[in-house]
Amino acid sequence: MTRMDYYRLDVFDKKVAEHASQYNSLFDEEKIKRLRESRNRCIHPQARLGPHNSENVISRRTISTQLNDIQLLAGIFLEHSVIEGKSKVIDEDVSSFHQPM
C-alpha cells in the first residue's frame, strides 16, 4: 500500500466516524479503524496485520467482541442512510446503486 492509500483510509475512517458518532458516540475514528482492520484480517489472507484464524483463541475473542459493534454500526447506516444522490461518506455518485424497495 502506498502512503496515499493510507491517507484515503484515514479519510474514510474519519467520515464514517463523523456520520456514525452522530447517533452513537461509541464510534470514534479509532473504533472504526479497528473494525475495518479486523474485517480486512478476516477477508484477506495476506492482511498487513496478519489474518484472523478460527483456530487462534485471540482471533476468535477479537471477532466475537466486535460483533455487537458491527451490528450497531450496520443498524446506524440502515436507519440513517447516507445515500441521497451522493454519499457523504465516500464522496462519489452512488445514485445508480440505490434501488427503491
HUHUUR-V13592 format. One record per residue. RES is the residue in three letters. BURIAL is 1 if it has 24 or more other ideal C-beta (glycine too) atoms within 12 Angstrom, else 0. Layout:
RES|BURIAL / RES|BURIAL
This chain:
MET|0 / THR|0 / ARG|0 / MET|0 / ASP|0 / TYR|0 / TYR|0 / ARG|0 / LEU|0 / ASP|0 / VAL|0 / PHE|1 / ASP|1 / LYS|1 / LYS|1 / VAL|1 / ALA|1 / GLU|0 / HIS|1 / ALA|1 / SER|0 / GLN|0 / TYR|0 / ASN|0 / SER|0 / LEU|0 / PHE|1 / ASP|0 / GLU|0 / GLU|0 / LYS|1 / ILE|1 / LYS|0 / ARG|1 / LEU|1 / ARG|1 / GLU|1 / SER|1 / ARG|1 / ASN|0 / ARG|1 / CYS|1 / ILE|0 / HIS|0 / PRO|0 / GLN|0 / ALA|0 / ARG|0 / LEU|0 / GLY|0 / PRO|0 / HIS|1 / ASN|0 / SER|0 / GLU|0 / ASN|0 / VAL|0 / ILE|0 / SER|0 / ARG|0 / ARG|0 / THR|1 / ILE|1 / SER|0 / THR|0 / GLN|1 / LEU|0 / ASN|0 / ASP|1 / ILE|1 / GLN|0 / LEU|0 / LEU|1 / ALA|0 / GLY|0 / ILE|1 / PHE|1 / LEU|0 / GLU|0 / HIS|0 / SER|0 / VAL|1 / ILE|0 / GLU|0 / GLY|0 / LYS|0 / SER|0 / LYS|0 / VAL|1 / ILE|0 / ASP|0 / GLU|0 / ASP|0 / VAL|0 / SER|0 / SER|0 / PHE|0 / HIS|0 / GLN|0 / PRO|0 / MET|0
